[in-house]
Each structure stands twice: as C-alpha cells, then as structure tokens.
Amino acid sequence: MNILMVTNAFSPHVGGVARSVQGFTAEFRRGGHRVVVVAPIFEGIPGKETDVVRVPAIQNFNGSDFSVPMPVSGKVISALKSYAPQIVHSHHPFLLGDTALRVAATRDIPVVFTHHTMYEKLTHYVPGDSPRLKHFVLDLVTGYCNLCDAVIAPSQTVAGEIVRRGVKVPVEVIPTGVDVDLFAYGDGDAFRKRMGIPPDAFLIGHVGRLAPEKNLGFLAECAIRFLSRNKRAYFFLAGEGPLKQEIEQTFAAQGMAERFSSLGVMDHPELASAYQGMDVFAFASRTETQGMVLTEAMAAGTPVVAVDASGVREVVRDGENGRLVTREDHEEFVSALAWVAGLSLQERKRLGERIANTADEFSMSRTATKTLALYESLVGVKPLRKTIEPSPWTTARKLIEEEWKIVRNIAHAAGHAVLSMPKKG
C-alpha cells in the first residue's frame, strides 16, 4: 500500500507524535509498504532522507521546541506528482493538517486522522491563551475530525471524550505501539556505572519532554520526599524542555544534587539501557492521550507508578503491573513508590511477568496491523471517484471545494467562541 503521512512533528524533534509517526512508518516499511512523510524543516535534520518531503517552518515557536510549518500546499502537491498514495494519514488538525485534506481532495482518497493530543491543554504555547481560545480549539479540532473519513484515538478514554464532543465519523482505538525487542535488550548495569549510580541504589526514573503540561513540579516534589526518607534512593531524568534547569535547581535546593542525575535526549539503544537501569518509572502527567513512555518502560521490564489520567489508566493496572495513584496527592504517590521498593524478589518476578504481558499487548506489530486494517477498509469502501480526467481545472476545483470546507470549519469554531463569551452589563 502507498501511504502518505502528514505531520507537524517528525525527527529530529523529540515528542510523542514524532515518535509515533516514526514508529508506524518504520513498521509499515518493514512490511513492504511505501510510506512518504510530509513534515516541517527542523534544525539538525539529516542530510539525506528517503521519502520525506520537508516544508519551510518557523523554528522554536513562542519559546517552545516546536517548528511551525508554513502553508505551502501547492509545493507539497507538486512534490508528490510522481507518487500515488492510496490513503492520507494526518497527525495534526492544524497547519499541515489542512494540507493533508487538500492533498486527499485532489486524489479522491480517504483521510485518517490520529487524535494524538488534547489540544485545549496546550494553548499556553499560544500568545493570548484564554478560556475562549480553549473553546475555539475544541470546536476546530472536532470540526477537523469530521472532515476526515475516520479518526484514530490512542486510548478508549480519548475515544469516548471526542465522541462526546461531537465527532461523527468512525473512531477506532489504536495506541501507538512499542518495539518490544528494542527495549528488551539493554544494559542497566552499564547505564548505572556510566551515571555513577550505585548498583544497590533504588533508582526512580523519568523520561520525556520537560514541559509544563507534564506536571513535573509535582513529580519532582514526590521524588524529593521519597529520597529524603530513603538514603539509598536516587532520581534520574532524561529529556529536554523549558523546565529542565528548574528541576535541577529544585533538587539542588533540597540538598539532593548528589542523588540526582540527568541526560538530554537519548537514542533508543541508550534509552533501553536507561529504562532497564531503573527500579521504577515515575509519571505524573495528566494531559496524555497515550503515555508512550509507559509502554517503553514496561517493554524494558520496569514497573510504573503514575497518576490516574487518560492514556495512563489503559496501560497501568494498579497492583498488577505497577501502581496507579487515584489522585494527585504527594503522600499517596510516595507510598506507591515505597510499595515497589518493598517488593520481595518473588513478588518482583511475578510483577515482571505481568509487565511483559502488558508490553506484548502494546507491541508495534499489533498496532500497525490494526492500522493497516483500518486503511484497507476505507480504501475498499471509498474507491477513487474521478469521473473527469485529471487536469489543472479539476485539481483547482477540488482544492476550492476543500478550502471551503476548511474555512467553514474555522468559521464555525470562531462563531461558537464568540457566542460563548460572557455578555457585558
């Protein structure tokens, strides 16, 4: 099958969406499918890329580590002249997400959209963040979903929420899979030695983007409380983001600098060793559609302690493969860490078996197979319907028709935002 992936986030950007697109692309290509990716230019992109179309972008938008692609649908369509995709898979409702709709319109092919993110929880990255903006974003994303032929939700929680918000097209629950074999073979002892962490230490770890929406202040406070009561405990942090320096300073201010260590973005072999060197993976984000790092940690055999939230409760089963803290309470989270630390060797072994079963459920081979089945079902029921030979006129007409849908969606969202404003007087 010929697949077109359209995304605002791709390598070398680090984040859940970028890793999802990379993971599915690699798995599809291993299966003999051709995948072309349309993505923004990021600093540090490889000199040579196979089947990747890069578009100009504004770097480090509003102080974040995101690139914002420019609207260049014509350039993308031109670059794809020699490629005949059978389906377009969009990974964002904005920017290049509009390009995905336009490309599909010119080819009469279906569009699938993955609802990776609860976008209303990320409006702090946009100047002028306000409740009205959040309402606007909700309407815009829901409208975008309904312009597609199907929507993929990474978790059942997300599926239920977007249907409640008004998504009418079919919704399939398909999480991003994890390469189980990749994370199963690491060297935790070598990782600890490299980081200067004693072999007998109890190591709490965290991996991810170090950004405000990840609830890292709460996580750091819980780790510090646990470290203060357990002299053999250490904390390791991997990733980059605007909060990295603040977290380092927080541990230093509490006299924990010697038991705190960190690295930046880690590649997969190194990351697998880091996961395997941890005794527990700690996670406190409440904004996930799917906590991909949770399944990565479990693929490495590491138990997870996490705060109950969407995208988390589908992976972590309390007392079975880790601990799911029901509320954002410091002492409850610290007690859950202590539960893992207090397990006997036999209890840890049984826990490890259940963790391995969970990782298997979320394997990339399984989730890619489900996604391909969705693609094939859409192509089968919605064949190309061109009744006129392709020409500049038919292409322009299709673009105008799709542009009107997009503008109408934006106008609908803006209208709802205005109507929701409190009246004066």
C-alpha positions as semicolon CSV with decimal commas, in nm:
position;residue;x (nm);y (nm);z (nm)
1;M;0,000;0,000;0,000
2;N;0,110;0,358;-0,069
3;I;0,065;0,570;0,245
4;L;0,112;0,945;0,290
5;M;0,191;1,058;0,645
6;V;0,140;1,432;0,710
7;T;0,272;1,566;1,040
8;N;0,388;1,886;1,210
9;A;0,630;1,682;1,426
10;F;0,898;1,448;1,296
11;S;1,264;1,368;1,353
12;P;1,481;1,513;1,488
13;H;1,205;1,665;1,704
14;V;1,151;1,461;2,020
15;G;0,798;1,400;2,139
16;G;0,515;1,151;2,135
17;V;0,375;1,247;1,794
18;A;0,713;1,243;1,622
19;R;0,795;0,904;1,770
20;S;0,453;0,768;1,676
21;V;0,493;0,871;1,313
22;Q;0,848;0,732;1,303
23;G;0,741;0,405;1,465
24;F;0,446;0,337;1,235
25;T;0,642;0,448;0,928
26;A;0,927;0,209;1,008
27;E;0,689;-0,081;1,077
28;F;0,490;-0,025;0,756
29;R;0,810;-0,006;0,552
30;R;0,933;-0,331;0,707
31;G;0,610;-0,487;0,584
32;G;0,680;-0,379;0,227
33;H;0,455;-0,072;0,214
34;R;0,578;0,257;0,075
35;V;0,537;0,550;0,313
36;V;0,608;0,912;0,220
37;V;0,621;1,160;0,510
38;V;0,544;1,532;0,477
39;A;0,695;1,723;0,770
40;P;0,845;2,062;0,862
41;I;1,211;2,151;0,848
42;F;1,372;2,119;1,192
43;E;1,718;2,221;1,297
44;G;1,955;1,926;1,266
45;I;1,758;1,725;1,010
46;P;1,961;1,454;0,833
47;G;2,138;1,548;0,511
48;K;1,969;1,267;0,319
49;E;1,621;1,132;0,386
50;T;1,428;0,871;0,191
51;D;1,066;0,950;0,105
52;V;1,046;1,260;0,326
53;V;0,915;1,591;0,191
54;R;1,025;1,883;0,409
55;V;0,846;2,218;0,411
56;P;0,973;2,556;0,542
57;A;0,890;2,629;0,905
58;I;0,931;2,884;1,183
59;Q;1,170;2,737;1,438
60;N;1,120;2,736;1,819
61;F;0,771;2,885;1,805
62;N;0,693;3,109;2,105
63;G;0,990;2,974;2,302
64;S;0,892;2,607;2,256
65;D;1,084;2,333;2,077
66;F;0,820;2,312;1,804
67;S;0,856;2,409;1,439
68;V;0,553;2,576;1,281
69;P;0,527;2,486;0,911
70;M;0,426;2,749;0,660
71;P;0,112;2,695;0,448
72;V;0,260;2,554;0,126
73;S;0,002;2,303;-0,001
74;G;0,095;2,374;-0,363
75;K;0,458;2,284;-0,302
76;V;0,361;1,958;-0,137
77;I;0,119;1,864;-0,413
78;S;0,390;1,939;-0,670
79;A;0,644;1,726;-0,481
80;L;0,401;1,432;-0,484
81;K;0,338;1,433;-0,860
82;S;0,522;1,105;-0,907
83;Y;0,367;0,937;-0,601
84;A;0,019;0,787;-0,592
85;P;-0,087;0,748;-0,228
86;Q;-0,392;0,535;-0,158
87;I;-0,459;0,698;0,177
88;V;-0,352;1,010;0,366
89;H;-0,283;0,984;0,739
90;S;-0,288;1,322;0,914
91;H;-0,138;1,363;1,258
92;H;-0,242;1,723;1,335
93;P;-0,561;1,925;1,283
94;F;-0,371;2,250;1,214
95;L;-0,112;2,374;0,966
96;L;-0,002;2,068;0,765
97;G;-0,325;1,902;0,874
98;D;-0,505;2,131;0,630
99;T;-0,254;2,029;0,364
100;A;-0,347;1,664;0,426
101;L;-0,711;1,742;0,346
102;R;-0,619;1,930;0,030
103;V;-0,391;1,654;-0,098
104;A;-0,660;1,393;-0,037
105;A;-0,918;1,611;-0,214
106;T;-0,708;1,630;-0,531
107;R;-0,666;1,250;-0,534
108;D;-1,013;1,142;-0,418
109;I;-0,859;0,927;-0,146
110;P;-0,959;0,884;0,220
111;V;-0,806;1,071;0,512
112;V;-0,740;0,922;0,857
113;F;-0,659;1,150;1,150
114;T;-0,492;1,040;1,474
115;H;-0,609;1,246;1,773
116;H;-0,271;1,237;1,946
117;T;-0,319;1,536;2,175
118;M;-0,578;1,702;2,397
119;Y;-0,508;2,033;2,224
120;E;-0,703;2,252;2,464
121;K;-0,443;2,165;2,730
122;L;-0,158;2,306;2,520
123;T;-0,291;2,655;2,449
124;H;-0,033;2,801;2,689
125;Y;0,210;2,778;2,397
126;V;-0,001;3,029;2,202
127;P;0,006;3,404;2,276
128;G;-0,329;3,518;2,416
129;D;-0,418;3,193;2,591
130;S;-0,768;3,218;2,740
131;P;-1,080;3,009;2,810
132;R;-1,224;3,142;2,483
133;L;-0,919;3,015;2,294
134;K;-0,959;2,671;2,452
135;H;-1,324;2,664;2,338
136;F;-1,219;2,770;1,988
137;V;-0,957;2,493;1,977
138;L;-1,210;2,228;2,085
139;D;-1,452;2,328;1,810
140;L;-1,178;2,347;1,549
141;V;-1,039;2,001;1,632
142;T;-1,384;1,843;1,640
143;G;-1,465;2,003;1,307
144;Y;-1,140;1,872;1,161
145;C;-1,219;1,519;1,276
146;N;-1,549;1,538;1,092
147;L;-1,374;1,640;0,769
148;C;-1,184;1,309;0,777
149;D;-1,305;0,959;0,691
150;A;-1,200;0,805;1,023
151;V;-1,029;0,907;1,346
152;I;-0,780;0,703;1,546
153;A;-0,792;0,755;1,924
154;P;-0,484;0,630;2,113
155;S;-0,698;0,523;2,410
156;Q;-1,057;0,437;2,498
157;T;-1,075;0,743;2,723
158;V;-0,991;0,973;2,434
159;A;-1,236;0,793;2,203
160;G;-1,520;0,847;2,448
161;E;-1,430;1,211;2,501
162;I;-1,411;1,310;2,133
163;V;-1,739;1,132;2,054
164;R;-1,897;1,323;2,342
165;R;-1,764;1,646;2,188
166;G;-1,936;1,575;1,859
167;V;-1,712;1,362;1,638
168;K;-1,947;1,181;1,398
169;V;-1,709;0,983;1,178
170;P;-1,594;0,632;1,279
171;V;-1,346;0,628;1,569
172;E;-1,101;0,341;1,613
173;V;-0,897;0,288;1,932
174;I;-0,540;0,211;1,823
175;P;-0,249;0,309;2,051
176;T;0,099;0,375;1,922
177;G;0,288;0,050;1,957
178;V;0,623;-0,010;2,119
179;D;0,915;-0,200;1,967
180;V;0,929;-0,467;2,237
181;D;1,251;-0,626;2,112
182;L;1,429;-0,290;2,103
183;F;1,362;-0,212;2,470
184;A;1,403;-0,569;2,596
185;Y;1,777;-0,568;2,526
186;G;1,955;-0,301;2,726
187;D;2,234;-0,297;2,980
188;G;2,105;-0,146;3,304
189;D;2,427;-0,217;3,495
190;A;2,638;-0,034;3,235
191;F;2,395;0,259;3,245
192;R;2,423;0,288;3,624
193;K;2,800;0,272;3,607
194;R;2,808;0,548;3,347
195;M;2,583;0,773;3,561
196;G;2,766;0,699;3,887
197;I;2,462;0,535;4,045
198;P;2,550;0,259;4,296
199;P;2,446;-0,096;4,195
200;D;2,240;-0,136;4,515
201;A;2,061;0,201;4,486
202;F;1,684;0,220;4,434
203;L;1,658;0,425;4,115
204;I;1,348;0,626;4,025
205;G;1,349;0,742;3,664
206;H;1,155;0,965;3,428
207;V;1,184;1,017;3,051
208;G;1,002;1,272;2,838
209;R;0,964;1,630;2,726
210;L;1,034;1,855;3,022
211;A;0,742;2,090;2,967
212;P;0,475;2,248;3,193
213;E;0,192;2,020;3,080
214;K;0,383;1,714;3,210
215;N;0,316;1,802;3,578
216;L;0,687;1,781;3,659
217;G;0,672;2,007;3,965
218;F;0,450;1,753;4,140
219;L;0,672;1,465;4,027
220;A;0,990;1,635;4,150
221;E;0,835;1,705;4,492
222;C;0,728;1,340;4,527
223;A;1,075;1,216;4,430
224;I;1,242;1,453;4,676
225;R;1,016;1,335;4,960
226;F;1,097;0,973;4,879
227;L;1,471;1,042;4,857
228;S;1,467;1,225;5,191
229;R;1,327;0,912;5,360
230;N;1,536;0,656;5,171
231;K;1,909;0,720;5,174
232;R;1,973;0,456;4,905
233;A;1,731;0,617;4,661
234;Y;1,837;0,816;4,352
235;F;1,648;1,000;4,080
236;F;1,732;1,007;3,707
237;L;1,579;1,238;3,447
238;A;1,611;1,213;3,068
239;G;1,487;1,468;2,817
240;E;1,492;1,832;2,718
241;G;1,249;2,117;2,764
242;P;1,188;2,453;2,930
243;L;1,165;2,308;3,283
244;K;1,493;2,117;3,286
245;Q;1,700;2,380;3,468
246;E;1,420;2,448;3,717
247;I;1,401;2,079;3,810
248;E;1,777;2,056;3,856
249;Q;1,770;2,363;4,080
250;T;1,483;2,218;4,286
251;F;1,681;1,903;4,370
252;A;1,992;2,108;4,445
253;A;1,799;2,342;4,678
254;Q;1,682;2,040;4,878
255;G;2,035;1,905;4,913
256;M;1,971;1,622;4,667
257;A;2,214;1,722;4,393
258;E;2,441;1,421;4,454
259;R;2,148;1,180;4,418
260;F;2,008;1,348;4,108
261;S;2,140;1,286;3,758
262;S;2,016;1,375;3,412
263;L;2,085;1,342;3,043
264;G;1,933;1,508;2,740
265;V;1,757;1,329;2,457
266;M;1,869;0,965;2,438
267;D;1,874;0,739;2,133
268;H;1,700;0,403;2,151
269;P;1,983;0,166;2,249
270;E;2,091;0,404;2,524
271;L;1,730;0,466;2,627
272;A;1,665;0,092;2,660
273;S;1,960;0,066;2,898
274;A;1,830;0,362;3,099
275;Y;1,487;0,200;3,140
276;Q;1,647;-0,128;3,244
277;G;1,866;0,051;3,496
278;M;1,559;0,195;3,671
279;D;1,379;0,018;3,956
280;V;1,063;0,217;3,886
281;F;0,943;0,461;3,622
282;A;0,757;0,762;3,767
283;F;0,497;0,954;3,566
284;A;0,262;1,233;3,672
285;S;0,128;1,389;3,351
286;R;-0,249;1,434;3,328
287;T;-0,257;1,557;2,965
288;E;-0,171;1,240;2,774
289;T;-0,380;1,069;2,512
290;Q;-0,137;0,781;2,547
291;G;0,171;0,765;2,769
292;M;0,411;0,605;2,520
293;V;0,696;0,612;2,770
294;L;0,490;0,388;2,997
295;T;0,482;0,106;2,742
296;E;0,850;0,162;2,664
297;A;0,938;0,123;3,032
298;M;0,728;-0,193;3,055
299;A;0,890;-0,335;2,741
300;A;1,216;-0,299;2,935
301;G;1,060;-0,484;3,232
302;T;1,032;-0,175;3,454
303;P;0,724;-0,120;3,675
304;V;0,544;0,214;3,658
305;V;0,399;0,443;3,923
306;A;0,168;0,700;3,764
307;V;-0,117;0,938;3,838
308;D;-0,453;0,815;3,707
309;A;-0,536;1,003;3,386
310;S;-0,646;0,949;3,028
311;G;-0,397;0,745;2,829
312;V;-0,243;0,618;3,154
313;R;-0,520;0,407;3,304
314;E;-0,532;0,198;2,984
315;V;-0,171;0,090;3,044
316;V;-0,110;0,088;3,420
317;R;-0,322;-0,154;3,624
318;D;-0,294;-0,086;3,992
319;G;-0,122;-0,364;4,181
320;E;-0,087;-0,575;3,866
321;N;0,187;-0,416;3,654
322;G;0,261;-0,112;3,869
323;R;0,070;0,141;4,077
324;L;-0,198;0,384;3,959
325;V;-0,237;0,670;4,204
326;T;-0,602;0,774;4,206
327;R;-0,547;1,141;4,289
328;E;-0,272;1,396;4,269
329;D;-0,155;1,355;4,627
330;H;0,214;1,368;4,723
331;E;0,194;1,116;5,004
332;E;-0,014;0,870;4,802
333;F;0,243;0,885;4,521
334;V;0,535;0,842;4,763
335;S;0,359;0,542;4,921
336;A;0,321;0,386;4,577
337;L;0,697;0,426;4,517
338;A;0,759;0,266;4,857
339;W;0,533;-0,026;4,758
340;V;0,757;-0,103;4,461
341;A;1,072;-0,061;4,672
342;G;0,937;-0,306;4,931
343;L;0,864;-0,594;4,692
344;S;1,040;-0,924;4,758
345;L;1,235;-1,094;4,478
346;Q;0,948;-1,338;4,424
347;E;0,690;-1,059;4,414
348;R;0,909;-0,863;4,175
349;K;0,934;-1,166;3,947
350;R;0,555;-1,208;3,934
351;L;0,517;-0,836;3,868
352;G;0,770;-0,866;3,585
353;E;0,566;-1,138;3,416
354;R;0,255;-0,921;3,416
355;I;0,456;-0,624;3,289
356;A;0,581;-0,834;2,995
357;N;0,222;-0,932;2,911
358;T;0,119;-0,566;2,905
359;A;0,411;-0,474;2,678
360;D;0,304;-0,750;2,441
361;E;-0,047;-0,605;2,421
362;F;0,101;-0,275;2,305
363;S;0,358;-0,414;2,059
364;M;0,412;-0,216;1,740
365;S;0,342;-0,521;1,524
366;R;-0,009;-0,548;1,674
367;T;-0,099;-0,180;1,649
368;A;0,042;-0,147;1,296
369;T;-0,166;-0,444;1,183
370;K;-0,480;-0,278;1,324
371;T;-0,395;0,049;1,149
372;L;-0,339;-0,122;0,814
373;A;-0,673;-0,299;0,852
374;L;-0,839;0,041;0,900
375;Y;-0,664;0,180;0,591
376;E;-0,774;-0,116;0,381
377;S;-1,134;-0,092;0,499
378;L;-1,151;0,273;0,393
379;V;-0,988;0,220;0,056
380;G;-1,222;-0,070;-0,007
381;V;-1,545;0,119;0,057
382;K;-1,434;0,452;-0,087
383;P;-1,261;0,389;-0,421
384;L;-1,134;0,672;-0,637
385;R;-1,436;0,850;-0,784
386;K;-1,279;1,061;-1,060
387;T;-1,532;1,096;-1,341
388;I;-1,326;1,354;-1,530
389;E;-0,970;1,310;-1,645
390;P;-0,726;1,487;-1,412
391;S;-0,645;1,841;-1,530
392;P;-0,547;2,178;-1,381
393;W;-0,916;2,265;-1,373
394;T;-1,029;1,955;-1,184
395;T;-0,739;1,997;-0,941
396;A;-0,828;2,364;-0,881
397;R;-1,197;2,276;-0,834
398;K;-1,120;2,011;-0,577
399;L;-0,886;2,247;-0,392
400;I;-1,154;2,519;-0,385
401;E;-1,415;2,272;-0,257
402;E;-1,182;2,151;0,019
403;E;-1,075;2,507;0,102
404;W;-1,440;2,596;0,157
405;K;-1,481;2,304;0,398
406;I;-1,177;2,421;0,594
407;V;-1,288;2,786;0,602
408;R;-1,639;2,679;0,706
409;N;-1,489;2,471;0,989
410;I;-1,283;2,767;1,112
411;A;-1,584;3,000;1,088
412;H;-1,799;2,751;1,282
413;A;-1,539;2,728;1,558
414;A;-1,497;3,106;1,572
415;G;-1,873;3,154;1,590
416;H;-1,904;2,921;1,885
417;A;-1,618;3,100;2,061
418;V;-1,790;3,436;2,018
419;L;-2,128;3,301;2,134
420;S;-1,964;3,157;2,445
421;M;-1,824;3,495;2,553
422;P;-1,991;3,639;2,866
423;K;-2,220;3,933;2,789
424;K;-2,131;4,272;2,926
425;G;-2,356;4,458;3,161
